[in-house]
Amino acid sequence: MNQVTPPLRKVAERLLTYEAWANLEQVTRRTAAFLVCEKLRPPLATLMGSAGFRALLLRALTLVSAETSWRGVVKVKVDGSLEGWDVLESRVSRKEFAEASVGLIARLLGLLVAFIGEELTLRQLRELWPHVTLNDRIATAEENK
């Protein structure tokens, strides 16, 4: 999946906003995108294995890096966690940093939908973020307001 649909982008924005507000004291040290990925990592590693999650995150990072000026700054470690967000935050504007965060999470969700399907992706998201409003469709349908 190369294109990020508006519904996927909206879900990514909601998850990032939720994590930023829920972890105000941590967000200064760790970005909301890092926190979203860390929250997704255990259940998805159980579902697809650590290497599978790492490959998915690495592909999402590669896709979003191709669209930005920060290629190679953020890396996926062997355990599937991210490193380099703190370096990135000091190198790019706040707008580019926010856009990169949304882009990464939206790409990751899009790849997840492609591999495990929309229904299972939504189920995982609802279990991890029960207080975040999600529609019944996130991959292709336009979001109802």
DRENROMI-462056 format. One line per field, with one value per atom (N, C-alpha, C): residue number from 1; x negated, y, z; residue in three letters. Coordinates in Angstrom, 2 decimals. Atoms other than C-alpha are relative to their C-alpha. Layout:
k = NUM  ...
east = X  ...
north = Y  ...
up = Z  ...
r = ALA  ...
This chain:
k = 1  1  1  2  2  2  3  3  3  4  4  4  5  5  5  6  6  6  7  7  7  8  8  8  9  9  9  10  10  10  11  11  11  12  12  12  13  13  13  14  14  14  15  15  15  16  16  16  17  17  17  18  18  18  19  19  19  20  20  20  21  21  21  22  22  22  23  23  23  24  24  24  25  25  25  26  26  26  27  27  27  28  28  28  29  29  29  30  30  30  31  31  31  32  32  32  33  33  33  34  34  34  35  35  35  36  36  36  37  37  37  38  38  38  39  39  39  40  40  40  41  41  41  42  42  42  43  43  43  44  44  44  45  45  45  46  46  46  47  47  47  48  48  48  49  49  49  50  50  50  51  51  51  52  52  52  53  53  53  54  54  54  55  55  55  56  56  56  57  57  57  58  58  58  59  59  59  60  60  60  61  61  61  62  62  62  63  63  63  64  64  64  65  65  65  66  66  66  67  67  67  68  68  68  69  69  69  70  70  70  71  71  71  72  72  72  73  73  73  74  74  74  75  75  75  76  76  76  77  77  77  78  78  78  79  79  79  80  80  80  81  81  81  82  82  82  83  83  83  84  84  84  85  85  85  86  86  86  87  87  87  88  88  88  89  89  89  90  90  90  91  91  91  92  92  92  93  93  93  94  94  94  95  95  95  96  96  96  97  97  97  98  98  98  99  99  99  100  100  100  101  101  101  102  102  102  103  103  103  104  104  104  105  105  105  106  106  106  107  107  107  108  108  108  109  109  109  110  110  110  111  111  111  112  112  112  113  113  113  114  114  114  115  115  115  116  116  116  117  117  117  118  118  118  119  119  119  120  120  120  121  121  121  122  122  122  123  123  123  124  124  124  125  125  125  126  126  126  127  127  127  128  128  128  129  129  129  130  130  130  131  131  131  132  132  132  133  133  133  134  134  134  135  135  135  136  136  136  137  137  137  138  138  138  139  139  139  140  140  140  141  141  141  142  142  142  143  143  143  144  144  144  145  145  145
east = -0.85  0.00  -0.90  0.85  -1.78  0.69  -0.72  0.91  0.59  -0.64  2.02  1.36  -1.35  5.78  0.33  -0.40  7.44  0.48  -0.40  9.09  -1.19  1.19  5.72  -0.76  0.68  4.17  0.71  -0.79  7.00  -0.19  0.23  6.57  -1.39  1.37  2.81  -0.04  -0.04  3.46  0.67  -0.71  5.92  -0.85  0.86  3.53  -1.15  1.11  0.67  0.47  -0.56  2.85  0.30  -0.33  4.09  -1.27  1.24  0.57  -0.71  0.64  -0.75  0.67  -0.72  1.97  -0.09  0.04  1.89  -1.38  1.38  -1.89  -0.75  0.59  -2.61  -1.43  1.35  -5.65  -1.00  0.91  -7.14  -0.23  0.10  -6.51  -1.19  1.18  -9.33  -1.24  1.13  -11.73  0.24  -0.36  -9.91  1.16  -1.08  -7.73  1.24  -1.25  -4.12  -0.09  0.15  -5.06  -0.75  0.74  -7.58  0.94  -0.92  -4.90  1.05  -0.97  -2.36  -0.65  0.71  -4.90  -0.29  0.29  -5.89  1.26  -1.26  -2.24  0.45  -0.37  -1.69  -0.93  1.01  -4.88  0.34  -0.24  -3.95  1.13  -1.05  -0.57  -0.29  0.31  -1.79  -1.16  1.09  -4.98  0.55  -0.66  -2.76  0.72  -0.77  -0.63  -0.89  0.81  -3.40  -1.47  1.38  -6.60  -0.76  0.80  -9.21  -0.60  0.60  -10.89  1.05  -1.08  -7.54  0.38  -0.31  -6.76  -1.13  1.16  -10.28  0.01  -0.03  -9.95  1.10  -1.11  -6.59  -0.37  0.39  -7.91  -1.13  1.10  -11.07  0.52  -0.58  -9.00  0.75  -0.71  -6.78  -0.99  1.04  -9.89  -0.67  0.60  -11.42  0.93  -0.97  -8.23  0.09  -0.12  -7.95  -1.33  1.31  -11.70  -0.22  0.14  -11.49  0.68  -0.75  -9.13  -0.53  0.49  -11.19  -1.50  1.42  -14.63  -0.83  0.72  -15.59  -0.33  0.32  -16.44  -1.21  1.10  -18.62  -0.17  0.15  -18.16  0.70  -0.75  -15.47  -0.25  0.29  -16.26  0.86  -0.72  -14.47  -1.06  0.95  -16.47  0.43  -0.26  -16.65  1.26  -1.19  -13.93  1.29  -1.19  -11.54  0.31  -0.23  -11.83  -0.72  0.57  -12.72  -1.08  1.00  -15.77  -0.28  0.35  -16.74  1.03  -1.02  -13.52  -0.49  0.52  -15.30  -0.95  0.92  -17.98  0.81  -0.84  -15.33  0.69  -0.73  -13.40  -0.89  0.92  -16.48  -0.45  0.47  -17.18  1.04  -1.04  -13.83  0.98  -1.01  -11.05  1.08  -1.10  -8.15  1.04  -0.98  -5.86  -0.45  0.52  -8.08  -0.05  0.04  -8.52  1.38  -1.38  -4.75  0.48  -0.40  -4.20  -0.66  0.71  -6.83  0.63  -0.64  -5.16  1.32  -1.29  -1.72  -0.25  0.30  -3.22  -0.45  0.49  -5.03  1.13  -1.09  -2.00  1.04  -0.98  0.35  -0.53  0.60  -2.06  0.01  0.00  -2.41  1.39  -1.37  1.36  0.45  -0.34  1.76  -0.60  0.65  -0.74  0.65  -0.67  0.95  1.33  -1.27  4.30  -0.26  0.32  2.68  -0.35  0.45  1.22  1.00  -0.91  3.80  1.46  -1.37  6.91  0.49  -0.55  8.96  0.67  -0.73  11.11  -0.93  0.95  8.20  -0.83  0.73  6.30  0.84  -0.89  9.30  0.17  -0.15  9.71  -1.22  1.22  6.08  -0.03  0.02  6.38  1.01  -1.03  9.59  -0.41  0.48  7.99  -1.07  1.10  4.95  0.44  -0.47  6.81  1.53  -1.46  10.36  0.69  -0.61  10.93  -0.15  0.16  9.98  1.12  -1.10  12.89  -0.55  0.38  12.42  1.26  -1.12  14.77  -0.09  0.00  15.71  -0.91  0.89  13.55  -1.12  1.11  10.10  -0.88  0.92  8.45  0.45  -0.43  10.59  1.18  -1.22  13.82  -0.33  0.14  14.09  0.61  -0.44  14.49  1.26  -1.20  17.89  -0.31  0.29  17.74  1.08
north = -1.16  0.00  1.23  -1.18  3.15  1.27  -1.22  5.75  -0.10  -0.08  6.81  0.63  -0.51  7.21  1.03  -0.97  10.12  -0.67  0.64  7.72  -0.55  0.50  6.09  1.16  -1.18  9.51  0.54  -0.48  10.56  -0.91  0.94  7.41  0.22  -0.26  8.05  1.27  -1.27  11.64  -0.18  0.22  10.47  -0.79  0.80  7.85  0.85  -0.86  10.35  1.05  -0.99  12.98  -0.63  0.69  10.49  -0.29  0.35  9.28  1.25  -1.24  12.84  0.52  -0.49  13.84  -0.97  1.01  10.58  -0.10  0.14  10.77  1.32  -1.34  14.48  0.06  -0.06  13.96  -0.81  0.81  11.30  0.58  -0.48  13.10  0.94  -0.84  15.51  -0.87  0.90  12.53  -0.97  0.96  10.22  0.57  -0.56  11.25  -0.88  0.75  10.21  -1.14  1.08  8.20  -1.18  1.06  6.26  -0.76  0.63  5.59  -0.85  0.78  4.43  -1.30  1.20  2.03  -0.97  0.85  0.75  -0.70  0.59  0.12  -1.10  0.99  -1.76  -1.22  1.06  -3.81  -1.31  1.30  -6.47  -0.82  0.86  -7.57  -0.39  0.35  -7.42  -0.97  0.99  -9.29  -1.37  1.26  -11.96  -0.55  0.38  -12.01  -0.44  0.25  -11.94  -0.27  0.22  -12.52  1.32  -1.22  -9.94  0.42  -0.32  -10.17  0.53  -0.49  -9.67  1.43  -1.37  -6.56  0.93  -0.82  -5.23  0.28  -0.18  -5.79  0.98  -0.91  -4.01  1.45  -1.34  -1.03  0.55  -0.42  -0.90  0.44  -0.37  -0.81  1.33  -1.27  1.97  1.15  -1.02  3.92  0.31  -0.20  3.42  0.82  -0.73  4.66  1.47  -1.39  7.78  0.74  -0.64  8.47  0.47  -0.38  8.62  1.33  -1.23  11.59  1.17  -1.03  13.55  0.21  -0.32  15.07  -0.66  0.58  12.91  -1.48  1.40  9.62  -0.46  0.60  7.43  0.48  -0.50  9.39  -0.94  0.91  7.18  -1.43  1.40  3.46  -0.93  1.04  0.29  -0.95  0.89  -1.71  -1.46  1.44  -5.51  -0.44  0.40  -5.77  0.63  -0.63  -3.67  1.37  -1.34  -0.47  1.03  -1.09  2.89  0.73  -0.89  5.01  1.13  -1.13  8.42  1.11  -1.05  10.38  1.26  -1.17  12.67  0.79  -0.65  13.41  0.70  -0.57  13.99  1.27  -1.15  16.37  1.25  -1.15  18.59  0.47  -0.32  18.59  0.59  -0.44  19.39  0.93  -0.90  21.92  -0.81  0.67  21.11  -0.54  0.43  20.91  -1.28  1.20  18.40  -1.18  1.06  16.42  -0.60  0.47  16.22  -0.78  0.66  15.29  -1.38  1.28  12.55  -0.99  0.88  11.15  -0.55  0.44  11.03  -0.95  0.83  9.61  -1.40  1.30  6.82  -0.87  0.79  5.71  -0.37  0.29  5.98  -1.10  1.05  3.91  -1.35  1.24  1.33  -0.61  0.50  1.03  -0.50  0.43  0.81  -1.35  1.29  -2.03  -1.09  0.97  -3.74  -0.43  0.32  -3.54  -0.92  0.82  -4.99  -1.43  1.34  -7.94  -0.79  0.77  -8.85  0.37  -0.38  -7.09  1.12  -1.16  -4.14  -0.38  0.40  -6.00  -0.33  0.37  -7.49  1.21  -1.23  -4.18  0.86  -0.79  -2.33  -0.63  0.69  -4.97  0.26  -0.26  -4.54  1.44  -1.41  -0.75  0.29  -0.22  -0.84  -0.60  0.58  -3.13  0.88  -0.81  -0.88  1.42  -1.37  2.46  0.01  0.08  1.87  1.37  -1.32  5.61  0.85  -0.73  6.65  -0.42  0.27  6.94  -0.49  0.58  4.70  -0.37  0.40  4.14  -1.49  1.40  0.73  -0.28  0.14  1.35  1.01  -0.94  2.87  0.00  0.12  1.76  0.77  -0.59  3.03  0.95  -0.81  4.58  1.40  -1.36  8.31  0.04  -0.06  9.12  0.85  -0.77  10.23  0.90  -0.94  13.29  0.01
up = 0.00  0.00  0.00  0.11  -1.22  0.44  -0.33  -0.66  1.41  -1.30  2.79  -0.22  0.20  2.71  1.09  -1.04  4.55  1.30  -1.26  7.06  0.79  -0.70  7.86  0.64  -0.51  8.29  1.25  -1.13  10.63  1.22  -1.10  12.74  0.59  -0.48  12.95  0.83  -0.74  14.05  1.36  -1.26  16.71  0.99  -0.89  18.11  0.54  -0.43  18.22  1.01  -0.92  19.90  1.35  -1.25  22.46  0.80  -0.70  23.32  0.51  -0.45  23.53  1.27  -1.17  26.00  1.17  -1.06  27.96  0.64  -0.48  28.39  -0.05  0.10  28.72  0.54  -0.56  30.94  -0.80  0.80  28.65  -1.38  1.37  25.37  -0.18  0.14  26.10  -0.27  0.21  26.14  -1.16  1.05  23.75  -0.77  0.80  20.89  0.05  0.04  20.54  -1.00  1.00  17.42  0.60  -0.68  19.47  0.93  -0.94  22.10  -0.70  0.76  19.51  -0.49  0.48  17.99  1.14  -1.16  21.43  0.51  -0.44  22.29  -0.98  1.02  19.00  0.01  0.14  19.25  0.69  -0.63  21.86  -0.64  0.58  20.43  -1.45  1.39  16.84  -0.10  -0.03  17.69  0.36  -0.32  19.23  -1.23  1.18  16.09  -1.16  1.20  13.46  0.29  -0.39  15.41  0.04  -0.13  16.37  -1.32  1.30  12.99  -0.96  0.85  11.25  0.32  -0.39  13.25  -0.41  0.37  12.70  -1.50  1.46  8.94  -0.41  0.30  8.87  0.35  -0.44  10.83  -0.87  0.87  8.73  -1.37  1.29  5.53  0.12  -0.21  6.93  0.11  -0.16  7.92  -1.34  1.33  4.46  -0.89  0.82  2.77  0.41  -0.44  4.91  -0.16  0.17  4.73  -1.43  1.41  0.93  -0.29  0.21  1.30  0.83  -0.90  3.82  -0.19  0.10  4.25  1.09  -1.13  7.22  -0.16  0.28  5.58  0.83  -0.74  7.78  1.43  -1.37  11.02  0.98  -0.85  12.56  -0.50  0.35  12.66  0.83  -0.72  13.67  0.58  -0.65  16.21  -0.20  0.18  16.15  0.73  -0.76  18.81  -0.51  0.58  16.67  0.58  -0.54  18.68  -0.86  0.80  17.17  0.77  -0.60  17.80  -0.98  0.84  16.53  -0.06  0.03  17.08  0.67  -0.70  19.53  -0.89  0.94  16.91  -1.09  1.05  14.26  0.48  -0.54  16.49  0.05  -0.07  16.82  -1.39  1.35  13.05  -0.94  0.93  11.45  0.71  -0.56  11.94  0.71  -0.71  14.24  -0.97  1.00  11.21  -0.71  0.68  9.40  0.95  -1.00  12.60  0.22  -0.18  13.14  -1.22  1.23  9.50  -0.13  0.04  9.71  0.97  -0.99  12.84  -0.52  0.56  11.23  -1.17  1.16  8.04  0.38  -0.43  9.86  0.54  -0.59  11.88  -1.06  1.06  8.88  -0.93  0.85  6.74  0.71  -0.77  9.49  0.04  -0.03  9.82  -1.37  1.35  6.05  -0.34  0.24  5.85  0.83  -0.86  8.76  -0.60  0.66  6.98  -1.20  1.17  3.85  0.39  -0.40  5.77  0.83  -0.86  8.39  -0.19  0.28  7.10  0.91  -0.70  8.21  1.32  -1.20  10.72  1.16  -1.05  12.66  0.45  -0.35  12.52  0.94  -0.86  13.96  1.37  -1.28  16.65  0.88  -0.76  17.70  0.50  -0.38  17.72  1.12  -1.02  19.76  1.35  -1.25  22.34  0.65  -0.52  22.70  0.36  -0.21  22.51  0.09  -0.10  23.77  0.06  -0.13  24.32  -1.26  1.26  20.78  -0.95  0.92  18.36  -1.34  1.28  15.32  -0.77  0.85  12.40  -0.30  0.38  11.06  -1.19  1.16  7.98  0.15  -0.07  7.98  -1.24  1.13  4.78  -1.23  1.26  1.95  0.11  -0.11  3.18  0.49  -0.51  3.69  1.39  -1.38  7.34  0.14  -0.31  8.55  1.18  -1.09  10.73  1.03
r = MET  MET  MET  ASN  ASN  ASN  GLN  GLN  GLN  VAL  VAL  VAL  THR  THR  THR  PRO  PRO  PRO  PRO  PRO  PRO  LEU  LEU  LEU  ARG  ARG  ARG  LYS  LYS  LYS  VAL  VAL  VAL  ALA  ALA  ALA  GLU  GLU  GLU  ARG  ARG  ARG  LEU  LEU  LEU  LEU  LEU  LEU  THR  THR  THR  TYR  TYR  TYR  GLU  GLU  GLU  ALA  ALA  ALA  TRP  TRP  TRP  ALA  ALA  ALA  ASN  ASN  ASN  LEU  LEU  LEU  GLU  GLU  GLU  GLN  GLN  GLN  VAL  VAL  VAL  THR  THR  THR  ARG  ARG  ARG  ARG  ARG  ARG  THR  THR  THR  ALA  ALA  ALA  ALA  ALA  ALA  PHE  PHE  PHE  LEU  LEU  LEU  VAL  VAL  VAL  CYS  CYS  CYS  GLU  GLU  GLU  LYS  LYS  LYS  LEU  LEU  LEU  ARG  ARG  ARG  PRO  PRO  PRO  PRO  PRO  PRO  LEU  LEU  LEU  ALA  ALA  ALA  THR  THR  THR  LEU  LEU  LEU  MET  MET  MET  GLY  GLY  GLY  SER  SER  SER  ALA  ALA  ALA  GLY  GLY  GLY  PHE  PHE  PHE  ARG  ARG  ARG  ALA  ALA  ALA  LEU  LEU  LEU  LEU  LEU  LEU  LEU  LEU  LEU  ARG  ARG  ARG  ALA  ALA  ALA  LEU  LEU  LEU  THR  THR  THR  LEU  LEU  LEU  VAL  VAL  VAL  SER  SER  SER  ALA  ALA  ALA  GLU  GLU  GLU  THR  THR  THR  SER  SER  SER  TRP  TRP  TRP  ARG  ARG  ARG  GLY  GLY  GLY  VAL  VAL  VAL  VAL  VAL  VAL  LYS  LYS  LYS  VAL  VAL  VAL  LYS  LYS  LYS  VAL  VAL  VAL  ASP  ASP  ASP  GLY  GLY  GLY  SER  SER  SER  LEU  LEU  LEU  GLU  GLU  GLU  GLY  GLY  GLY  TRP  TRP  TRP  ASP  ASP  ASP  VAL  VAL  VAL  LEU  LEU  LEU  GLU  GLU  GLU  SER  SER  SER  ARG  ARG  ARG  VAL  VAL  VAL  SER  SER  SER  ARG  ARG  ARG  LYS  LYS  LYS  GLU  GLU  GLU  PHE  PHE  PHE  ALA  ALA  ALA  GLU  GLU  GLU  ALA  ALA  ALA  SER  SER  SER  VAL  VAL  VAL  GLY  GLY  GLY  LEU  LEU  LEU  ILE  ILE  ILE  ALA  ALA  ALA  ARG  ARG  ARG  LEU  LEU  LEU  LEU  LEU  LEU  GLY  GLY  GLY  LEU  LEU  LEU  LEU  LEU  LEU  VAL  VAL  VAL  ALA  ALA  ALA  PHE  PHE  PHE  ILE  ILE  ILE  GLY  GLY  GLY  GLU  GLU  GLU  GLU  GLU  GLU  LEU  LEU  LEU  THR  THR  THR  LEU  LEU  LEU  ARG  ARG  ARG  GLN  GLN  GLN  LEU  LEU  LEU  ARG  ARG  ARG  GLU  GLU  GLU  LEU  LEU  LEU  TRP  TRP  TRP  PRO  PRO  PRO  HIS  HIS  HIS  VAL  VAL  VAL  THR  THR  THR  LEU  LEU  LEU  ASN  ASN  ASN  ASP  ASP  ASP  ARG  ARG  ARG  ILE  ILE  ILE  ALA  ALA  ALA  THR  THR  THR  ALA  ALA  ALA  GLU  GLU  GLU  GLU  GLU  GLU  ASN  ASN  ASN  LYS  LYS  LYS
